[in-house]
Amino acid sequence: MFGLPLWLVVAVGAVALFGAFQVYYWVGRRLGEALYRSRVGRRIGRERIERVENVVRRWGALAVYGCFWVPGLRHTLPWVAGALRVNYRWYVVASALGCLTWVPVASFGLYSLLWAWLSLAARSPGLAAAVVAVVALAVALLLRRRRRGGNGDAPAAPEAVRSCRDA
């Protein structure tokens, strides 16, 4: 990429993501309850934020590390951790470990998939197009299922869910 070695691009990506995680934490810490009323908070939805809060309350800094591996949590959990005032020292350690492990795995994994697909396309363009169609169909079905609420999760009773206000 840009004539740079892949390892350098990955290292820069890890540092950039680590920086973003620190910004997310401090924005969440500063905004607290205002997160719910913010444009991002309204878009995500109070119920989803409360579910993330419950994960952070239960797992603390370990949830920060785990959020790297769960799409959707990667960029919401850090600011919730800030709003809940997770111990910053543990937060830094967890986010640094997450960046050092997730970024290389994701980068090299995506890089490998891209080159495998390009190799397939060079040998069999039709098969490569079929692979893209199958992946697109799978993503569309997954998104449709999620929009319909097909994940099987029953909503928690209102009294069982605690928010930043109650902490």
N, C-alpha and C positions, 0 to 999 in steps of 0.2 A: 504494500500500500504506500503510495507516494514515494516509491523507491526506497523505503525504509525496511529494515529486517522485521519480520513478523514479531519476534520477541520484544522489540522496542515498542512497536505499536501496542502490544498487549500490556507492557509495563506502563506506558502512558495512559492507556485505558483504565488500568487498575488504580493509578494515582488519581485520575479524574473522577472515577466513581467514588473513591474514598473521600475526596473533597466534597462531592455532591452529598454524600451521606452525612457529613458534618454539617453542611448547610441545612439539610432537612431536619436534623436533630434540633439545631438552634432555632430554626423557624418554628418548629412545633413547640419548643420550650417557651418561646416568646409569646406565641399566639394562644396556647392553652385552649380554653373553651371556645375562643373565636374561630378555631379550626372548623367547627360545625357550621358556622355562619359564612365562612369564606366560600368563594366560588368553587374551589376545588372540593371543599367539604360537602357542599350541596350536591355537586356532581357525583361524588362517590356515594353519598348517602349516609345518614346517621347510623343506620343499622349495621352497615358494613364497617364503619369506623369503630363502632362498639364491639363488634366481633374481633377486630384487630386489637383493640384495647384489652380484651379478655385474654388473648394469646400473649400479649406483652406482660400482663399482670401475672400470668401463670408461669411463663418461661423466662422473663426478664431479658438479659443480654443474649441468652441462647436463642431467643426468638429473632434477635437481630441477625445472628449468623444464619439461622435457618431461612430467613426471608429471602436471601439471595437465590435460593433454590426453588422458590415458589413464585411463578409469574403473577404479577398483580400486587404482591406484597412488597416486592423489592423497593418500590418508590412510595409506598404509603406507610408501612410500618415504622420507618425511621422518624418521621415527624410525629407519629403517635407516641413513640418512645420518648421523644423530647417533651411532649405535652404531659406525659405521665412521670416525667423526671426520672427516667431510668438512670442509675448511677453512670455518670459520664465516662469514668475510667473504664468500666466494663464495656460500655457502649463502644468506645474507641477500639478496645481489643477485639470485640466481636466483629465490628465493621472492617477492621484491618484484616482479620483472618478471612472474612467473607470475600473481600476484594482479592486477596492473595490466592484463594482457591477457586472462586467462581469465575473470575475473569479469564484465567488461562483455559479452564475447561470449556467455557462457552466459546471463547475465541477459536481455540484449536478445533473444537467440535464443529463449529459452523464453517470454519475454513476447510476442514476435511470433507464435510457434506457438499460444500460448493464445488471443490475439485473433483469429488466422486461424480457429481451430477454432470459437470462439464466433460469429464472423461466418457461418461455414458452418452452424452449428447453427441460427442465426436464420432462414436461408434454406431449409435442408433438414435437418430433424432426423434423418431416416432415413439420409441420407448421412453426417452427422456420427457417428451411432451405428456405421455400417459402418466408418468410419475408425478409431474407437476399437477395434472388434473386430479389424480387421486388425493394428493396432499391438500389441494384447494377444496375438494369435496369434504374431506375429513374435517378441515378447519371450519368450513361453513356449517356442517352438522353440529360440531361442538359448540360453536357460537349460538346457533339456533336453540340448542338444548339448554344452554346457560340462560338465554333470554327468557325462556319459558319456565325457568326455575326447576329444571329436571335433575338437579343435583341431589334431591332427596333430603335436603336439610330442612328440618322443621324450624320455624322461627322460635327463638327463645321467648319465654314469658317476659313481659315488660319488667316485672319486679326482679327477675333473675339477672338482668343485664345492667351493669353499672357503667357509667360513662365518666369522663374527666370531671364532670360536675360533682360526682359522688366521692371521688378519690380523696 
